[in-house]
Amino acid sequence: MTGLYRSVAASISSAAIFISLSTFAGPTLALFSDDEARRAIIDLRVRVESLSSTIEEMDKRLQSSAQGQLQLLNENERLRQDIARLRGLVEETGRLASAGKNQQKDLYLDLDQRINQIDQRIKQVEPVAIAVDGTTYRVSPGEKIQFEELRELLRTGEFKKTVQSALAFQQAFPSSALSANVLLTRGTALYADKDYKNSILARQEFIEKFPNHPARPQATLNLAASQAESGNPNTARGILENLIKSFPNSSAAAEAKDRLKALPRPAATAPAPAKAQQSK
């Protein structure tokens, strides 16, 4: 999503630069009449204000997000600043036209086209809804598309590609509201691919980063499974026992009890040999 915001900001900046250059150094082209110029300026001013309102609404949505996305808010602020500069240039163009200084027709047409492009790009980055395990999140269209591709890779058994896709998602959207779900998916794919060492690391990372997540009991159960498959039954036993104590009413705890029975029993410690009595 950050990349899309930067593209929008870059487009706005390019429009502003074009206005400045065209106003003072452009070639002589067909000109608007005074009435046409005023109508064009009014139209552009209204549309720039509409874009500004859209950005403010996006700010409100991001701020009310359950997890908050600081990085996106920062990018949104940069975008709003660029729109403010664009608004100022439109106002300056209107002032010059009112003073009798005709502006080039191509300037208005180009600016109109660029504002249309900016409007379309803003629509592409507005948050959309996605439901995951009964919870609805608001994310960027890019996040939603990439997360759905991630889930499809897991569903079709492309485990190595799933891991790669999860890592790419985490790098592209470090503050995403879907981060916990992506990390869970990565751990599942690693386990399915029999990469137990890294599946342990992924599940430990999830538990450390999201200790209060509803999936914590299941993630702990999966961590125990990874430890058991890695040849660490005693570690797995400890994790399962702790799971039962910490989340006694969870379905994961019920399954943990069954798994405890299947784990090999720890070897009994042999008693120390008694010391031989000294002969009197």
C-alpha positions, 0 to 999 in steps of 0.5 A: 500500500505504501508504494501506491500512496507514493505513486499518488503523491508522485503524480500530484507532485508532477502535476504541480511541477507541470503547472509551474513550468507551463504557467511561466515558460510554456509555448503559445497555444490556443487560449481559453476565453475569460469565461471558459477559464473561470469555469475551468478553474472553478471545476478544478478547484471543486475537484481538488477539494473533493480529493482533499475530503477523500484523503481526510476520510481515509485518515479517519478510517485508518485512525479508527482501525483496530490495530492502527497503521502508522506507516499508512497514516504518514503516507496519507499525510504526505499525500494531503500536503501535496494536494494542498500545494496543488490547491494553491497552484489552482488558486494562483492560476485563477488569480492570474486569469482574473487579472486578465492574464490568459492561461493556456488551454492545454494547461487546463486539459492536462491538469484535468487529466492528471486530476482524473488519474489521481482520483482513480489511484486514490480509489485504488488505495481506499481500504476494503473489507476482508473477512478472516476466520469470522473477523472483518478487517479493513485493508488496502486492495493490494493487501487483500489481493496478496493475502487471498493469493497467499491463502490460495497457495496454501490451499493448493499445497504450494507450501514453499511458495506460500512461505515465500509469499508470506515473507513478501507480504510481511516485507511489503505491509509490515503494519498490516492488520493481517500480519497475525494471520500471515504469520500463522499461515507461514507457520502452517506452510512450514510445518506442512513442508516438514521444515519443523525448525523454521515452523517452530520459529514462526510460531514462537514469533506469533506468540511473542508478537500477538500474545492476546490473539484468539488463535494463541491456543491453537498456535501453542498446540501447533508449536508443540506439534513442531517440537514433537516432530523435531524429536523434542517430545519432552519440550512438546509435553511441557508446552501442552501441559502449559497450554492446558493450564493457561487455556483450560476451556479451549478446544486446543486444550482438549486436543492437547490432552489427547496428544499428551497421551500419545507422547512417549513417557519420559524415561524413569530416572534410575535410583542411585545405588546404595552405598555398601556398608563398611565392615565393622 
